[in-house]
Amino acid sequence: MTPVECSSPGNPGAARGRRDAPRPAVERCHIGGTTRGVDSTWKERLLTAGGPDWFALAGDARAECLKRGEGRGTWRVRLGDITLVAKVFDAPGWFEAIRRRLSGTPAAREWSAAREALRRGVSVVCPIALGVRGRLRARSVVLSREIEGAATLAEAWQREVLSRPAPERHARACPLIECVARLLAAAHRAGVHHADVHPGNILVQPDFTDGFLALLADPYAIRCRRGAVPERLALRALAQLDHYFRRVATRAQRLRFWRRYRTRRSGSEVGCARWGEERRQLAAIATAEAHLSARLAAHRDRRLRRQGAYFGELRLPHGWRARVVLKLERRHRFAEIGVPDRTLADWQLILRRLPATVDAASEAGAPAGGVRVEVLRARSLTEPVAWWLAGSPHRRRFEACHRRRHRDEFEALILGYAEHRRAGLVDACALLLPDTEEAGKMSVATDAASRRPGSPES
């Protein structure tokens, strides 16, 4: 891996993606078996003694985990008066390792994509350093500076538009609509396609001249093409953004964004004058959004059997295994009052009485923490084999429930299931349901607290 030139994000010209912005060279160095490329303006600050081990930030007090996904983690690291964002890519399996050997590590691809987008005049969050440790199954890390005063588009929309009184929302929304339309139109004209355009990957920063300045984050998802971005890819990106804003923005605001985008991309104020052409393109966005919803639902379904931020797996005493809900991801559709997000440690504490509940031959019980349990035992010699092959009834109920909820279909919430295995076969299963009586008490307590004198709602 050979580091390349990269603009410094501390340079205002580089932050705007100007083609004439100075691009200091990146120096390559080897430290303890690690290859690093560092922007020359940041070399002395990042390679000093006492700095963190960028590949092992979990035990460092200066590091805060922002997001943990499959194969990578994002950390906020404070070094004196500066704050950096480190994206660490874990060592992959052998198949992925061979692919990375041919196409480059994820950190190097993100580095190159950000540099190329800047060269084409697109505003993007620019990395300042990258590192690779190992050879075949290499781990990699890419560093960028946290932009002061910047917020994600979702946070800015909530603060600037939704939290304002109704008469002020239109005036507050216009600068945000304009800056995002300007960013995406410039990117698509320059052939820069971001494959994951959602409000969390667009940063908005106050600007004195234009009101707001928008930048693309997560350059790993950027693909640079020859010529302009094709219409189908551009419509797919717009549909992904509209998928979120259809629930937080009015139809007039979404239509204004579309027209400003078309005007900016065509470079003419009459670029959207033909109503028939506009209707055809809006229909294409609606079709792309329907396909996107189906893909997102299938992606959420795959989480049901993985260990992640939304679902987790526990090993309990006496041969019990449980799969539980950690975080409810569709709260904007299903407002479950009194059902909090839980960690694996919380579930371990709640389910510590589950084996005793089942051994007591009880068909229902509430171990702790507002969770009700329904137990089902195998009633014949063939049922454990059938449950082992096709899954226990409670497991099928749990997965069917969340598959329907992933498609925004109403279904009573199921918090998890547990299976007891004996000789590899499932001979008992338990369904974890929210305790509706305790949830009702929590809802009443919340309403009472909100009506106390001095509360915001009173």
N, C-alpha and C positions, 0 to 999 in steps of 0.2 A: 504494500500500500504506500503510495507516494502522496503526501499532503500537497495541496494545491493552494493557490491564492484565495483569500477570502476577505471580504470587507469587514471592517470593524463596526459592530453595532453601536459603539459610542460615537460614531461620526454621523451627524444629522443627515448629511447627503446620502450616506450608505443606507440609513434607515428608510429613506424615501425611495431607494432603488435607482438613484441617478447613475447614468452610464459614465459620467465623468468623475465620479467620486473616487478618491484615492484608495487603492487596494494594497495594503502592506503585505509583504511576503510572509508566508507561514514557514516556520523553522521546524525541522524534523530532528528528534533526539531520541535516545534510547536510555531508559531508566529502569533498572531492575528487570530486564526482560520484557519491558513494555515499550512499544513504539508510540510516540506521541507527536502530534502536529499541533503547534501552538501559534496563534497570531502573535507576531513580533511585539505588538504593543501590550500584550498581556503576559509575555513570557516570564518576566521577573516576578510578577504577582502570583502566577499559578505554579511555578516550579520551585518555589522557595521551600526550605526545610520546615517541617511541621505541618505541611499541608495534608489533607485527608487522602486516604486510599480510595480513589474514585471507583474502584471495583468492589469495595466492601464498605458501603456507607451505612449499613444497617446498625452497626455498633457505634457510630460517630455521633456525638452530642450536637454537632453543628449541622447535622443533616435531618431533614424532615421529609418523610415519604408523602408525596402528593397523590400518586396513583400507582397501583400495582396490577399489571396485566400478565397475560401469558407470554413469557419469554422476555419481558422487559419491565423496568420500573423507572418512575420519574421522581426525582428528589430535588428539594430546595436546600441549598447549602449556603450558609452565611460565613463569609471569610472577611472579618474586619468590617470595613465600610461598604463592601459590595455583596450582592446576593446573586448566586448563580443557580441555574437550573441544569441538573445533570440527568441525562437519559441513558440508563445502563441496560445493555442488551446481554442477556445471559448466554451461557454456552449452550448451543443447540444440540439436537440429535445428529446422528451421523449423516443422514440424508440431507438435512438442512445445512450441515457443516460443509458438505461437498458443494452444495449450491452456492453457499457464501464464498467458498474458495474461488469459484468461477466468476461470480458477479460482484464480489466485494462485501465487506461487513455492512450491517445496517447503519452504523455510525458514519462510515465512509460514504455510503449512498446519500444519507441525509446531508452531509457536508457538501458533496458535489451538487446535489439538487438545489440547495440554498444558494450556492455560488452562481450556478447557471441562471437561476431566477433573478438574482440581483443583476447579473450581466445584461439580462433582457429588460431591465427597468421595472421590475415588479417588487413591491415592498414585501419583505419577508423577514422573519426572525432569523438572524444570522448566527451560526455557531462561531465560537472563538477558539475552541480546542477540541481535539478528538484523541482517543487512545485505543490501542488494541493490545490485548494480552493473550498470548498463546499463538498457536499456528493453525492446526486444522480445526479444532473445536474452539475457536477464538472467542473471547468476550470482548466487547467494545463499548465505549462510552463517548458521548458527545456532549459538550458543555456550551451553554449560551448564557448570556447575562439577562437577568430579569429586568424587564423594561419598567422603569418607574412610572407610576400613574396609569399604567395600562390595565385594562380589564377585558375579559372575554366579551364577545358580542352579547351573549345571553345575560351576563351581569350588567352590562351597560344599558341594555334595553329595559331590564327590570328597574334599574336606578333612575334612568333618564325619562322613561315613558310610563311604565306601568304604575310606578309609585306617585306619579303626578296627578293632580286633578284633571278631570276630563277636558276642560277647555284648553289646557296647556299641552296635551299629549301630541297634537298634530305638529305644533311648532318644535317640540322636542324630538319628534321622530324624524323630521326631515333631514337634519344633518347626519344622523346615523345611516339613514337610507342612502343618502348621497355618497357617503364615504365608502360604504360596502359595495354599492353599484360601481363606483369608480375603480375600486380595487379589482373586482372580478372581471370587469370589462377590459381593463388593462392587461390582466393576466391571460385572458382568453385571446386577446389580440396578439399577444407576444408568444402564444403557443405553450403557455404554462398551465397545465391541468392539475388541479388538486383533487385527488380521488376521495378525500374525506372532508368535504366542506360541510361542517356543522358549526353552530355558534360557539362551541368551545375551541375550535381551531382558527378563529378569527379574533385577533386582538384589536381593541379600539383604544386610541390614545388621544387626549385633548390636544388640539392644535390651534394656534392663534389665528392662522390665515384661513383655514378651511373648516374650522369647527371641530372636526375629528379627523384623525389619520388612522386608517385600517391597515393591518399587516396580517399576512398568512403565517400561522404557526404550524408546527409539526411538518417540517419540510420533507420528512421521510415519505409522505404520501404524494409528493409533487412529481409529476412526469412532464418532461419538456419535449415538445414535438417540433417538427419542421413546419413552419407556417402557423396559421391560426389554429386554434382548437376546433375540431369538427363540431357541427351543430348538435349532433346527438350527445356528445360528451358534455358540451356546455349546458344543454337542457337537463342532463342528469345531475350536474352540480347544482343548478338552480332548483331542481326538484328536491334535492336533499336539504337545501336551506329552507325551502318553503314548507317542507314536512314539519319542521319545528315551529315556524312562525305562523302557521295556520291556526294554532291554538293560543297565541299570545299577541297577534296583530290583527287589525281589521282587514277586510277585503280591499278597501281603498288603499291602505298602506302597502299591502302586498302588490297591488296593481301598480302603484307608484314606483316601487322598487323595480319591477319588471320593465316599465317604460324608461326609467332612468338608465338601467343597464343597457337596453337596446340603443338608446340615444348615445351613450358613451361608447359603446362598441362600434356603432356605425359611424360615429364622428359627425353626425348631422342631427339637427334638431327636428327634422322631418323623417327620421328613420323609422318611426312607428306610426306613420300617418294612415296607412292602409289598415282598416279595421278587419278585413277578411284575413289578411296575413297574421295579424295579431291574434285573432281567435284561433287560427290553426296552431300557432306556436303555444298558446296557453293550453290548448287541448293536448298537445304533445307533452307539456310539463305535467299535466294531470295524469296521463298514462304512465310517464316515467315515475311519478310519485307512487302510483299503485304498485308498480313492480318493485320499487324501493321498499314499500311497506311489507311486501311478501318476503323480500330478502332479509329485512331486519327481524321479522318474526321468526324466520328459520334460524337466523343467527342467535336469537334469544333462546330458541329451543335447544340449541347445542350447549348452552350454558347449564342446562338441567343436569348434565352428567359430568360436569367439570368442576374443578375447585377454583373459585374466583371470588369476585366482590359480591356477587348476588346469591350464590348457592355454595354450600360447603358440606363436607363429609366428616363424620365423627366416628371414632371407634370407642364403644362403650364396654364396660365389663360384662363378663359372662357371654361373650359371643354376639353382642348386639352391634349393629352398624346403623347409623342414621344419616340421612341427607336432609338438610334443613335450609330454610330461607334466611339469608343474612340481611339482605337489603331489598326493599320493595321498589321495583323500578318503574312501576306504572301508577304512581300516586296521583298524577294529574288526571288519570282516568278513574281510578278506584280509590276513594278517600277512606281508608280504613282508620277510623279514629281509635286510638288506644292500642295500636299494634306498632310497637317501635322496631327500629332496625336493631339487630343483635349481632354480636361477634361470636366466634366459635367458643370462646371462653364463657360467654353468657349461656350458650346452649349446653355446654358441658355441665354447668351448674344446675340448669333447669332439668336436664335429663338424668341426673345422678340417681334418682329414685325410680327410673323406668324399669330396671330388672326386678326390683322389689315389687312394683305394681303388677307386673305380669306374673311373677311367681306366686302372688297372693290370689291368683285365679280370678282377678277382677276384670270385667269387660270394659270398664271405663274408669278414668281417674284423672287427676290434675297434679302432676309432679310439682310444679312451682311456676312462678312468673307468668301467670295468665295463659297457660297452655293446657288444653284438654286432650286426653289420650283415649283413642278407641283401639282396642286390641282384638285381633283376629288370629285364631289358631287353626292349624291344619286338622281336619276332621277325618282324614283317611290316609292310607299309606301312599296313595298316588298324588295327593295334593302337593307335598313338598317337592316332588320331581317336576310337576307342572309349574309351580311357582319359581323353581330354579330356572326352568327353560324360558318361560314367558314373562317372568316378573310377578311379584306378589300383587294381590288386588289393590292394596293400599299404595303400592308404588305406581301402578297404572292410574289410579285415581289422582295421585299427586301430579304426575306428568300431564295427564289430560287437562287437569284444572289450569295449569300454568300455560299450556299451549293455547288454550282458549283465551286466557287473559293477555297473552302476548299479541293476540289479534284483536284486542279491545272488545272482546265478548264478555258479558257479565258472567261471573262464576264465583261462588263462595270461596273465600280464601282458605287454602290448606298450607300450613306452615312447614310441613315436612312429613317424613315417614321413617320408620325404623324396622329393620329385619333381624330376626334371630336365626343364625345359621348353626346347624348341627351336622357334622360330617359333610360340609359343603352344600347342604340342602337347606331351604328356608322352611322352617316349621312353625313360625309365628311372625306376625307383623303388627305394627302399631302405627296409627295415623295421628299426626299432631295437628290439632285444630286450635284456633284462638278461642279463649274463654270469653264468650260474649257478655257474661254478667260482669266480669271484671273490667272489660273494655267499656261497658256502659257506665260503670262507676267512675272510671277515669274521665270519660266524656263529660259527666255531670260535674266533676270536680274542676275540670278545665273551664266549663262555662261559668261556674260560680266564681272562679278566680278572675275571669275576664270582666265580671260585673262589679268587682270591688271598687270602692272609690279610689280614684287616682290611677286606675289602670287605663291603658290606651283606648280600650273599647268602651269604657264607661262614659 
